[in-house]
Amino acid sequence: MCLCQHKFVSSAIIILGDNMETYEILRNLREDRDLTQQNIADLLKIGRTMYRRYETGETEIPIRHLKVLCTYYGVTSDHVLGLSGKAKK
């Protein structure tokens, strides 16, 4: 369960707390744009059930779909993968 807080700033989202999982980020990106799972499944040319599995963490998202979504949402793969702002060890 994510206890993150969201702040909306001029149509951009700042996510506080950096322990979000990829599936949570995918869901937030979609919901913030008032899109349905079917809308995104159509974009990816897959069934809604398969896309739902990405958003629930049941199935990992393939790189080819990650690339499409990053371009569509205008975000980096690091952001979607929850790696933004994490220092290398």
Sequence and secondary structure as in RCSB ss.txt:
>XXXX:A:sequence
MCLCQHKFVSSAIIILGDNMETYEILRNLREDRDLTQQNIADLLKIGRTMYRRYETGETEIPIRHLKVLCTYYGV
TSDHVLGLSGKAKK
>XXXX:A:secstr
    EEEEETTEEEEE S   HHHHHHHHHHHTT  HHHHHHHHTS HHHHHHHHHTSS   HHHHHHHHHHHT 
 HHHHTT TT    
